[in-house]
Amino acid sequence: MSLFDRFRREIPKTVFKPIDTRDRFETLKSKYESALNAAAKEHIVFQSVHVVDDRLLVRGTAPSPEARSLFRGAIRNVDSEPDDIVTDIRVSDRWNGSIPDKRYVVKVGDTLSKISQEFYGDPTESGRIYVANAGRIDKSRNVRVGQELTIPADDMF
């Protein structure tokens, strides 16, 4: 009898119960459907969603840390201590820390150049704001006091 034979005999034989992963996947997908829908609204792109070791494994890319946090919060809204879901959500390499789609209300004396200077540090970047607000700013590029404008993120152009 070899040394290896002795060890093989001492290892207890465990009986594994097969898990129907298709049923488990559907159950977990239904349970976390609201969180998965919230992720889609936050523009999180899933690379894979499947069952591993009886848990739902979700891998994807979020456009920002805030989007990732909102998704994790949505999961905790479903189950305050989720032990049947594992997420691997990475923040996109394109994220640069800016907050997309800021809102700005035009004040007395504002021009697109002044607003551009305030948000981008360069008055010549006013075209970004003009394009993002197409149809709300006339061709002369005049803005009205009280008008709400969308200010696109730095990485948008």
N, C-alpha and C positions, 0 to 999 in steps of 0.2 A: 504494500500500500504506500503510495507516494504522499508527500506532504500536502499536495493540492487535493487529493482525494479526501483526506481527513477534513480539510476546511469545507469542501463542498457538502459533506455530510452534516456538518454542524450548522450550516445556514438553513434557517427554517424556510420551508416552502410556504409562500404567501399566496393566497388565492385572490386574484384580481377580478373584480367585477367589471365587465366591460361597460363603458358609458356610451350611450347613443348620443354622439356629439351633435348630430343634426337637431335632435329634440332639445338638447341643452342650449344650443345656439339660438334657436327660436324663442325659448323661454327667456334667456338673458336679453336678447334683442328687444323683446316685448317689454321687459322690465325697464330697460334703459332707453326706450324709444324717445322719450321727451328730452333726455340729455343728448342723444345723438342728433335730434332735430335742432337743438340749441347750438350744437357744434357746427352744423351746416349753415345756420344763420350767421355764425361768426367766421365763416369762410375757412373752416378747418378742413383740410383735405386728408381723407383717410387713405393710407396705403394698404392696410389690411384690418379686417375685423373677423376674428374667428375664436374658437374655443380651444384652450390649452390647459391641461390639468384641471378641468371642470370650471375654469374661469373664462370670462370674456376678455380677450386680449385685443386692445384697440391701439393701432399705431397710425400716426399721422403727423401733419405739419400744420402749425397754427401761424397766422400772419403776424401775431404779436403775443407777448406774455399775457396781456390782458385777456385776449381771446382764449388762451389756454386756461387761465384762471376761471373764466366764466364757464368753460366746459366742465372743469373739475367741480365747480360750485353746483352746476346742474346735476352732476352725478350724486353729490351729497344731498341734494334736494330729494332725490329718489330714495337714497339709503344713506343715513347719517354715518354709518360705519361700513362702507362697501368692502366686502371681502371676496366678492365674486366677479370683480372686474379689475383689470390691470390696464393702465394707460401708459403709452409711450408717445407723448405728444411733444414734438420738438418745435422750436420757434424758427420760422423761415430765415434763411441766410440773408434774405433781402431786407429784413426788418432793421431799421436804423434808429429806432427810439422815438421817432416822431409819432404824433397822434393823427391818424387820418381824418379827413373831413371835419376840420374845426369849423365852428360857426362864428360869424362876426356880424354885428349890427353897425351899419354905417352911421357915423356921427357928423356933426356940422364941421365943414372944412376938409372932410376926407376925400381923397381921390384914390384911384386904383394904385397909383405910384406910392402914395403914403402908406396905404395898407400893405402893399408888397414890401416896402421898407421895414415895416413893423414885424411882419411874419417871416420874411426871407432874408432881411438885411440887405436887400438890393431892390431899388425902385424899378429897375428895368425888367424884373421878373413878373410884372403885373399881368402879362399874358396868361400865366397859369390861372390866375383868379378869373380872368375874362372867359377863358375856355371852360372852366369848371362851372360857370354860371351862365352858360349859353342860353339865350332866350330871356334872361332876367336883366341883362345889362344891354342897353341900346348900342348901336354901332359906333356912336360917338364916345363910348366908354365912360359915360357919365353915370355916377351912382347917386341914389337918393337917400336923404337922411331917413333913418329907420328901416332901410332895406336890409334884409338878412342875406348875407353872402356865405357861400361855402368856400373855405380856404383849404385847398388840397395839400396833402403831405409833401414834404420835400422830396421823397423818393418816388413820387408819382410821375414825374417828368424826367 
